[in-house]
């Protein structure tokens, strides 16, 4: 799945990996049940609700998207630990090249595993990746029933502080 990046973004969203539906459609967070696009809008990060097919518009709003691991799976738990090691290096490389102000990692469990932070919680983290501040947010997948779009929207609104 192609990264959607540009220099000096306000926020680079980092999903765990593409789901099978998203990979087939070629658009990030493409499955209809995914709450990412609605959360962006409800959080005030886009002026209207975007469709996944409009993902290439994100840089016009100071936003970008990457996947931590590029391999598509039915669920993130199908990834292996070695892929997370590569993902850390890949993300650091993107930050070094594109200089986003903030990284918003979408998936607290994956963040904990990848960065060796077993007690990390949702919200702003104390460390940086390069010069970028790091936020951890819940995975917006429809499989994550713990957070509804309105909850995610409130959390996404906090990213305006970046």
VOVEXLUM-435998 format. One record per atom (N, C-alpha, C): residue number from 1; residue in three letters; atom name; x, y, z. Coordinates in steps of 0.2 Angstrom, whole numbers, always signed. Layout:
# VOVEXLUM-435998
[NUM,ala,CA,[X,Y,Z]];
...
This chain:
# VOVEXLUM-435998
[1,unk,N,[+4,-6,+0]];
[1,unk,CA,[+0,+0,+0]];
[1,unk,C,[+5,+6,+0]];
[2,unk,N,[+3,+11,-4]];
[2,unk,CA,[+7,+17,-5]];
[2,unk,C,[+6,+22,+1]];
[3,unk,N,[+12,+24,+3]];
[3,unk,CA,[+11,+29,+8]];
[3,unk,C,[+9,+36,+5]];
[4,unk,N,[+5,+40,+9]];
[4,unk,CA,[+2,+46,+7]];
[4,unk,C,[+6,+51,+12]];
[5,unk,N,[+11,+54,+9]];
[5,unk,CA,[+16,+58,+13]];
[5,unk,C,[+18,+64,+9]];
[6,unk,N,[+20,+69,+13]];
[6,unk,CA,[+22,+76,+10]];
[6,unk,C,[+27,+79,+15]];
[7,unk,N,[+31,+83,+13]];
[7,unk,CA,[+36,+87,+18]];
[7,unk,C,[+32,+91,+23]];
[8,unk,N,[+34,+90,+29]];
[8,unk,CA,[+32,+95,+35]];
[8,unk,C,[+24,+94,+36]];
[9,unk,N,[+22,+88,+36]];
[9,unk,CA,[+15,+87,+38]];
[9,unk,C,[+14,+89,+45]];
[10,unk,N,[+7,+91,+47]];
[10,unk,CA,[+6,+92,+54]];
[10,unk,C,[+5,+85,+57]];
[11,unk,N,[+2,+80,+54]];
[11,unk,CA,[+1,+74,+57]];
[11,unk,C,[+2,+68,+52]];
[12,unk,N,[+6,+63,+54]];
[12,unk,CA,[+7,+57,+50]];
[12,unk,C,[+4,+52,+54]];
[13,unk,N,[-2,+49,+51]];
[13,unk,CA,[-5,+43,+54]];
[13,unk,C,[-2,+37,+52]];
[14,unk,N,[-1,+33,+57]];
[14,unk,CA,[+3,+26,+56]];
[14,unk,C,[-2,+21,+58]];
[15,unk,N,[-5,+17,+53]];
[15,unk,CA,[-9,+12,+54]];
[15,unk,C,[-5,+6,+56]];
[16,unk,N,[-7,+0,+58]];
[16,unk,CA,[-3,-6,+60]];
[16,unk,C,[-1,-9,+53]];
[17,unk,N,[-6,-11,+49]];
[17,unk,CA,[-5,-14,+43]];
[17,unk,C,[-12,-14,+39]];
[18,unk,N,[-12,-14,+32]];
[18,unk,CA,[-18,-14,+29]];
[18,unk,C,[-22,-21,+30]];
[19,unk,N,[-28,-20,+30]];
[19,unk,CA,[-33,-26,+30]];
[19,unk,C,[-33,-28,+23]];
[20,unk,N,[-36,-34,+22]];
[20,unk,CA,[-37,-37,+15]];
[20,unk,C,[-41,-33,+11]];
[21,unk,N,[-47,-30,+14]];
[21,unk,CA,[-51,-26,+10]];
[21,unk,C,[-48,-19,+7]];
[22,unk,N,[-44,-16,+12]];
[22,unk,CA,[-40,-10,+10]];
[22,unk,C,[-35,-11,+5]];
[23,unk,N,[-32,-17,+6]];
[23,unk,CA,[-26,-19,+1]];
[23,unk,C,[-30,-20,-6]];
[24,unk,N,[-35,-23,-6]];
[24,unk,CA,[-39,-24,-13]];
[24,unk,C,[-41,-18,-16]];
[25,unk,N,[-44,-13,-12]];
[25,unk,CA,[-46,-7,-14]];
[25,unk,C,[-41,-2,-16]];
[26,unk,N,[-35,-3,-13]];
[26,unk,CA,[-29,+2,-14]];
[26,unk,C,[-30,+8,-10]];
[27,unk,N,[-35,+8,-5]];
[27,unk,CA,[-36,+14,-1]];
[27,unk,C,[-35,+13,+6]];
[28,unk,N,[-31,+17,+10]];
[28,unk,CA,[-31,+16,+17]];
[28,unk,C,[-37,+16,+21]];
[29,unk,N,[-38,+12,+26]];
[29,unk,CA,[-44,+12,+30]];
[29,unk,C,[-50,+11,+26]];
[30,unk,N,[-50,+7,+20]];
[30,unk,CA,[-55,+6,+15]];
[30,unk,C,[-61,+3,+17]];
[31,unk,N,[-61,-2,+22]];
[31,unk,CA,[-67,-6,+24]];
[31,unk,C,[-73,-1,+26]];
[32,unk,N,[-79,-2,+24]];
[32,unk,CA,[-84,+2,+26]];
[32,unk,C,[-85,+3,+34]];
[33,unk,N,[-84,-2,+38]];
[33,unk,CA,[-85,-2,+45]];
[33,unk,C,[-79,+2,+48]];
[34,unk,N,[-74,+4,+45]];
[34,unk,CA,[-68,+7,+48]];
[34,unk,C,[-70,+14,+50]];
[35,unk,N,[-68,+16,+56]];
[35,unk,CA,[-70,+23,+59]];
[35,unk,C,[-65,+28,+58]];
[36,unk,N,[-60,+27,+54]];
[36,unk,CA,[-55,+32,+53]];
[36,unk,C,[-57,+38,+50]];
[37,unk,N,[-61,+38,+45]];
[37,unk,CA,[-63,+44,+41]];
[37,unk,C,[-68,+48,+45]];
[38,unk,N,[-72,+45,+48]];
[38,unk,CA,[-77,+48,+52]];
[38,unk,C,[-74,+52,+58]];
[39,unk,N,[-69,+48,+61]];
[39,unk,CA,[-65,+51,+67]];
[39,unk,C,[-61,+57,+65]];
[40,unk,N,[-58,+57,+59]];
[40,unk,CA,[-55,+63,+56]];
[40,unk,C,[-60,+69,+56]];
[41,unk,N,[-65,+68,+53]];
[41,unk,CA,[-70,+73,+52]];
[41,unk,C,[-73,+76,+59]];
[42,unk,N,[-75,+71,+63]];
[42,unk,CA,[-78,+73,+70]];
[42,unk,C,[-73,+76,+74]];
[43,unk,N,[-66,+75,+73]];
[43,unk,CA,[-61,+78,+77]];
[43,unk,C,[-59,+85,+74]];
[44,unk,N,[-62,+87,+68]];
[44,unk,CA,[-61,+93,+66]];
[44,unk,C,[-54,+93,+62]];
[45,unk,N,[-52,+88,+59]];
[45,unk,CA,[-45,+88,+56]];
[45,unk,C,[-47,+88,+48]];
[46,unk,N,[-53,+87,+46]];
[46,unk,CA,[-55,+88,+39]];
[46,unk,C,[-61,+92,+39]];
[47,unk,N,[-62,+96,+34]];
[47,unk,CA,[-68,+100,+34]];
[47,unk,C,[-75,+97,+32]];
[48,unk,N,[-74,+90,+29]];
[48,unk,CA,[-80,+86,+28]];
[48,unk,C,[-78,+79,+28]];
[49,unk,N,[-83,+75,+28]];
[49,unk,CA,[-81,+68,+29]];
[49,unk,C,[-79,+65,+22]];
[50,unk,N,[-73,+63,+22]];
[50,unk,CA,[-70,+60,+16]];
[50,unk,C,[-71,+53,+15]];
[51,unk,N,[-71,+51,+9]];
[51,unk,CA,[-72,+44,+7]];
[51,unk,C,[-65,+41,+7]];
[52,unk,N,[-64,+34,+8]];
[52,unk,CA,[-57,+32,+8]];
[52,unk,C,[-54,+33,+1]];
[53,unk,N,[-58,+33,-4]];
[53,unk,CA,[-56,+34,-11]];
[53,unk,C,[-53,+41,-12]];
[54,unk,N,[-54,+45,-7]];
[54,unk,CA,[-51,+52,-7]];
[54,unk,C,[-45,+53,-3]];
[55,unk,N,[-42,+47,-1]];
[55,unk,CA,[-36,+47,+3]];
[55,unk,C,[-30,+52,+1]];
[56,unk,N,[-30,+52,-6]];
[56,unk,CA,[-24,+56,-8]];
[56,unk,C,[-25,+64,-7]];
[57,unk,N,[-31,+66,-5]];
[57,unk,CA,[-32,+73,-3]];
[57,unk,C,[-29,+75,+4]];
[58,unk,N,[-27,+70,+8]];
[58,unk,CA,[-25,+71,+15]];
[58,unk,C,[-20,+76,+16]];
[59,unk,N,[-14,+76,+11]];
[59,unk,CA,[-9,+81,+12]];
[59,unk,C,[-12,+89,+11]];
[60,unk,N,[-17,+90,+8]];
[60,unk,CA,[-20,+96,+8]];
[60,unk,C,[-22,+99,+14]];
[61,unk,N,[-23,+94,+19]];
[61,unk,CA,[-26,+96,+26]];
[61,unk,C,[-20,+95,+31]];
[62,unk,N,[-14,+94,+28]];
[62,unk,CA,[-8,+93,+33]];
[62,unk,C,[-8,+87,+36]];
[63,unk,N,[-11,+82,+33]];
[63,unk,CA,[-11,+75,+35]];
[63,unk,C,[-8,+70,+30]];
[64,unk,N,[-6,+64,+33]];
[64,unk,CA,[-3,+59,+29]];
[64,unk,C,[-5,+52,+32]];
[65,unk,N,[-4,+47,+28]];
[65,unk,CA,[-5,+40,+31]];
[65,unk,C,[+1,+36,+29]];
[66,unk,N,[+3,+31,+33]];
[66,unk,CA,[+7,+26,+32]];
[66,unk,C,[+5,+20,+35]];
[67,unk,N,[+8,+14,+34]];
[67,unk,CA,[+6,+8,+37]];
[67,unk,C,[+13,+6,+40]];
[68,unk,N,[+12,+4,+47]];
[68,unk,CA,[+18,+1,+50]];
[68,unk,C,[+21,-5,+47]];
[69,unk,N,[+17,-9,+45]];
[69,unk,CA,[+19,-15,+41]];
[69,unk,C,[+15,-15,+35]];
[70,unk,N,[+18,-16,+29]];
[70,unk,CA,[+15,-16,+23]];
[70,unk,C,[+11,-22,+21]];
[71,unk,N,[+12,-28,+24]];
[71,unk,CA,[+9,-34,+22]];
[71,unk,C,[+1,-34,+25]];
[72,unk,N,[-3,-35,+20]];
[72,unk,CA,[-10,-36,+21]];
[72,unk,C,[-12,-42,+25]];
[73,unk,N,[-16,-42,+30]];
[73,unk,CA,[-19,-48,+33]];
[73,unk,C,[-26,-46,+35]];
[74,unk,N,[-29,-52,+37]];
[74,unk,CA,[-36,-51,+39]];
[74,unk,C,[-36,-48,+46]];
[75,unk,N,[-31,-49,+50]];
[75,unk,CA,[-31,-46,+57]];
[75,unk,C,[-24,-44,+59]];
[76,unk,N,[-23,-39,+63]];
[76,unk,CA,[-16,-37,+64]];
[76,unk,C,[-12,-43,+68]];
[77,unk,N,[-16,-47,+72]];
[77,unk,CA,[-12,-52,+76]];
[77,unk,C,[-9,-58,+72]];
[78,unk,N,[-10,-57,+65]];
[78,unk,CA,[-7,-62,+60]];
[78,unk,C,[+1,-59,+59]];
[79,unk,N,[+3,-54,+61]];
[79,unk,CA,[+9,-51,+60]];
[79,unk,C,[+14,-54,+65]];
[80,unk,N,[+21,-55,+62]];
[80,unk,CA,[+26,-58,+67]];
[80,unk,C,[+30,-53,+70]];
[81,unk,N,[+33,-54,+75]];
[81,unk,CA,[+38,-49,+79]];
[81,unk,C,[+43,-46,+74]];
[82,unk,N,[+46,-50,+70]];
[82,unk,CA,[+51,-47,+65]];
[82,unk,C,[+48,-42,+61]];
[83,unk,N,[+42,-42,+59]];
[83,unk,CA,[+39,-37,+55]];
[83,unk,C,[+39,-30,+59]];
[84,unk,N,[+38,-31,+65]];
[84,unk,CA,[+38,-25,+69]];
[84,unk,C,[+44,-21,+70]];
[85,unk,N,[+50,-25,+70]];
[85,unk,CA,[+56,-22,+70]];
[85,unk,C,[+58,-18,+64]];
[86,unk,N,[+56,-21,+58]];
[86,unk,CA,[+57,-18,+52]];
[86,unk,C,[+52,-12,+51]];
[87,unk,N,[+46,-12,+54]];
[87,unk,CA,[+42,-7,+54]];
[87,unk,C,[+44,-1,+58]];
[88,unk,N,[+48,-2,+64]];
[88,unk,CA,[+51,+4,+68]];
[88,unk,C,[+56,+7,+63]];
[89,unk,N,[+60,+4,+60]];
[89,unk,CA,[+65,+7,+56]];
[89,unk,C,[+62,+10,+50]];
[90,unk,N,[+57,+8,+47]];
[90,unk,CA,[+53,+11,+41]];
[90,unk,C,[+50,+17,+43]];
[91,unk,N,[+47,+17,+49]];
[91,unk,CA,[+44,+23,+52]];
[91,unk,C,[+49,+29,+53]];
[92,unk,N,[+54,+27,+56]];
[92,unk,CA,[+60,+32,+58]];
[92,unk,C,[+62,+35,+51]];
[93,unk,N,[+63,+31,+46]];
[93,unk,CA,[+65,+33,+40]];
[93,unk,C,[+61,+38,+37]];
[94,unk,N,[+54,+37,+37]];
[94,unk,CA,[+49,+42,+35]];
[94,unk,C,[+49,+48,+38]];
[95,unk,N,[+50,+48,+45]];
[95,unk,CA,[+50,+54,+49]];
[95,unk,C,[+57,+58,+47]];
[96,unk,N,[+62,+55,+46]];
[96,unk,CA,[+68,+58,+44]];
[96,unk,C,[+68,+61,+38]];
[97,unk,N,[+64,+58,+33]];
[97,unk,CA,[+64,+61,+26]];
[97,unk,C,[+59,+66,+26]];
[98,unk,N,[+53,+66,+29]];
[98,unk,CA,[+47,+70,+28]];
[98,unk,C,[+46,+75,+33]];
[99,unk,N,[+49,+74,+39]];
[99,unk,CA,[+48,+79,+45]];
[99,unk,C,[+41,+81,+47]];
[100,unk,N,[+37,+76,+48]];
[100,unk,CA,[+30,+77,+51]];
[100,unk,C,[+31,+80,+58]];
[101,unk,N,[+27,+84,+60]];
[101,unk,CA,[+27,+87,+67]];
[101,unk,C,[+25,+82,+72]];
[102,unk,N,[+20,+77,+70]];
[102,unk,CA,[+17,+73,+75]];
[102,unk,C,[+16,+66,+71]];
[103,unk,N,[+17,+61,+75]];
[103,unk,CA,[+15,+54,+72]];
[103,unk,C,[+9,+52,+77]];
[104,unk,N,[+4,+50,+73]];
[104,unk,CA,[-2,+47,+77]];
[104,unk,C,[-2,+39,+76]];
[105,unk,N,[+0,+35,+80]];
[105,unk,CA,[+0,+28,+79]];
[105,unk,C,[-6,+25,+81]];
[106,unk,N,[-9,+22,+77]];
[106,unk,CA,[-16,+19,+78]];
[106,unk,C,[-16,+12,+80]];
[107,unk,N,[-16,+11,+86]];
[107,unk,CA,[-16,+4,+89]];
[107,unk,C,[-11,+4,+95]];
[108,unk,N,[-14,+4,+101]];
[108,unk,CA,[-10,+4,+107]];
[108,unk,C,[-6,-2,+108]];
[109,unk,N,[-9,-8,+107]];
[109,unk,CA,[-6,-14,+108]];
[109,unk,C,[+0,-15,+103]];
[110,unk,N,[-1,-13,+97]];
[110,unk,CA,[+5,-14,+92]];
[110,unk,C,[+10,-9,+94]];
[111,unk,N,[+9,-3,+96]];
[111,unk,CA,[+14,+2,+98]];
[111,unk,C,[+18,-1,+104]];
[112,unk,N,[+14,-3,+109]];
[112,unk,CA,[+18,-6,+115]];
[112,unk,C,[+23,-11,+113]];
[113,unk,N,[+21,-16,+108]];
[113,unk,CA,[+25,-21,+106]];
[113,unk,C,[+31,-19,+102]];
[114,unk,N,[+29,-15,+97]];
[114,unk,CA,[+35,-12,+93]];
[114,unk,C,[+40,-8,+96]];
[115,unk,N,[+38,-4,+101]];
[115,unk,CA,[+42,+1,+104]];
[115,unk,C,[+45,-1,+111]];
[116,unk,N,[+43,-7,+113]];
[116,unk,CA,[+45,-10,+119]];
[116,unk,C,[+43,-5,+125]];
[117,unk,N,[+36,-3,+124]];
[117,unk,CA,[+33,+1,+129]];
[117,unk,C,[+27,-2,+132]];
[118,unk,N,[+28,-7,+136]];
[118,unk,CA,[+22,-11,+138]];
[118,unk,C,[+17,-7,+142]];
[119,unk,N,[+19,-2,+145]];
[119,unk,CA,[+14,+2,+149]];
[119,unk,C,[+11,+8,+145]];
[120,unk,N,[+13,+9,+139]];
[120,unk,CA,[+11,+15,+135]];
[120,unk,C,[+3,+15,+135]];
[121,unk,N,[+0,+21,+136]];
[121,unk,CA,[-7,+22,+136]];
[121,unk,C,[-9,+26,+130]];
[122,unk,N,[-15,+27,+129]];
[122,unk,CA,[-18,+31,+124]];
[122,unk,C,[-16,+39,+126]];
[123,unk,N,[-14,+42,+120]];
[123,unk,CA,[-13,+49,+121]];
[123,unk,C,[-5,+51,+119]];
[124,unk,N,[-3,+57,+121]];
[124,unk,CA,[+3,+60,+120]];
[124,unk,C,[+9,+56,+124]];
[125,unk,N,[+14,+53,+120]];
[125,unk,CA,[+19,+49,+123]];
[125,unk,C,[+25,+54,+125]];
[126,unk,N,[+29,+52,+130]];
[126,unk,CA,[+35,+56,+132]];
[126,unk,C,[+40,+57,+127]];
[127,unk,N,[+41,+52,+123]];
[127,unk,CA,[+47,+52,+119]];
[127,unk,C,[+45,+54,+112]];
[128,unk,N,[+50,+55,+108]];
[128,unk,CA,[+50,+58,+101]];
[128,unk,C,[+52,+52,+96]];
[129,unk,N,[+50,+52,+90]];
[129,unk,CA,[+53,+49,+84]];
[129,unk,C,[+56,+54,+80]];
[130,unk,N,[+62,+54,+80]];
[130,unk,CA,[+66,+60,+76]];
[130,unk,C,[+64,+66,+80]];
[131,unk,N,[+61,+71,+77]];
[131,unk,CA,[+59,+77,+80]];
[131,unk,C,[+51,+77,+81]];
[132,unk,N,[+48,+72,+79]];
[132,unk,CA,[+40,+71,+79]];
[132,unk,C,[+38,+69,+86]];
[133,unk,N,[+33,+73,+88]];
[133,unk,CA,[+29,+70,+94]];
[133,unk,C,[+25,+64,+92]];
[134,unk,N,[+24,+60,+97]];
[134,unk,CA,[+21,+54,+96]];
[134,unk,C,[+14,+53,+100]];
[135,unk,N,[+9,+52,+97]];
[135,unk,CA,[+2,+51,+100]];
[135,unk,C,[+1,+43,+99]];
[136,unk,N,[-2,+40,+103]];
[136,unk,CA,[-5,+34,+102]];
[136,unk,C,[-13,+34,+103]];
[137,unk,N,[-16,+31,+98]];
[137,unk,CA,[-23,+31,+98]];
[137,unk,C,[-26,+24,+97]];
[138,unk,N,[-32,+23,+98]];
[138,unk,CA,[-35,+16,+97]];
[138,unk,C,[-35,+15,+90]];
[139,unk,N,[-35,+8,+88]];
[139,unk,CA,[-36,+6,+81]];
[139,unk,C,[-43,+8,+79]];
[140,unk,N,[-44,+11,+73]];
[140,unk,CA,[-51,+13,+71]];
[140,unk,C,[-54,+7,+68]];
[141,unk,N,[-51,+2,+67]];
[141,unk,CA,[-55,-4,+64]];
[141,unk,C,[-61,-5,+67]];
[142,unk,N,[-66,-8,+62]];
[142,unk,CA,[-73,-10,+65]];
[142,unk,C,[-72,-16,+69]];
[143,unk,N,[-67,-19,+69]];
[143,unk,CA,[-66,-25,+74]];
[143,unk,C,[-65,-23,+81]];
[144,unk,N,[-63,-16,+82]];
[144,unk,CA,[-62,-13,+89]];
[144,unk,C,[-68,-10,+91]];
[145,unk,N,[-72,-14,+94]];
[145,unk,CA,[-79,-12,+97]];
[145,unk,C,[-78,-7,+103]];
[146,unk,N,[-72,-7,+106]];
[146,unk,CA,[-72,-3,+112]];
[146,unk,C,[-73,+4,+111]];
[147,unk,N,[-71,+7,+105]];
[147,unk,CA,[-72,+14,+104]];
[147,unk,C,[-76,+15,+98]];
[148,unk,N,[-81,+20,+99]];
[148,unk,CA,[-85,+22,+93]];
[148,unk,C,[-82,+28,+90]];
[149,unk,N,[-85,+29,+84]];
[149,unk,CA,[-82,+35,+80]];
[149,unk,C,[-82,+41,+84]];
[150,unk,N,[-88,+43,+88]];
[150,unk,CA,[-88,+49,+92]];
[150,unk,C,[-82,+49,+97]];
[151,unk,N,[-81,+43,+100]];
[151,unk,CA,[-75,+43,+105]];
[151,unk,C,[-68,+44,+101]];
[152,unk,N,[-68,+41,+96]];
[152,unk,CA,[-61,+42,+92]];
[152,unk,C,[-61,+50,+90]];
[153,unk,N,[-66,+52,+87]];
[153,unk,CA,[-66,+59,+85]];
[153,unk,C,[-64,+64,+91]];
[154,unk,N,[-66,+63,+97]];
[154,unk,CA,[-64,+67,+103]];
[154,unk,C,[-56,+66,+104]];
[155,unk,N,[-54,+60,+103]];
[155,unk,CA,[-47,+59,+104]];
[155,unk,C,[-43,+62,+98]];
[156,unk,N,[-45,+61,+92]];
[156,unk,CA,[-42,+64,+86]];
[156,unk,C,[-42,+72,+87]];
[157,unk,N,[-47,+75,+90]];
[157,unk,CA,[-47,+82,+91]];
[157,unk,C,[-41,+84,+95]];
[158,unk,N,[-38,+80,+99]];
[158,unk,CA,[-32,+82,+103]];
[158,unk,C,[-26,+83,+99]];
[159,unk,N,[-26,+80,+93]];
[159,unk,CA,[-20,+80,+89]];
[159,unk,C,[-19,+87,+86]];
[160,unk,N,[-24,+91,+87]];
[160,unk,CA,[-23,+98,+85]];
[160,unk,C,[-18,+102,+89]];
[161,unk,N,[-16,+99,+94]];
[161,unk,CA,[-11,+102,+99]];
[161,unk,C,[-4,+101,+96]];
[162,unk,N,[-3,+97,+91]];
[162,unk,CA,[+3,+95,+88]];
[162,unk,C,[+6,+101,+85]];
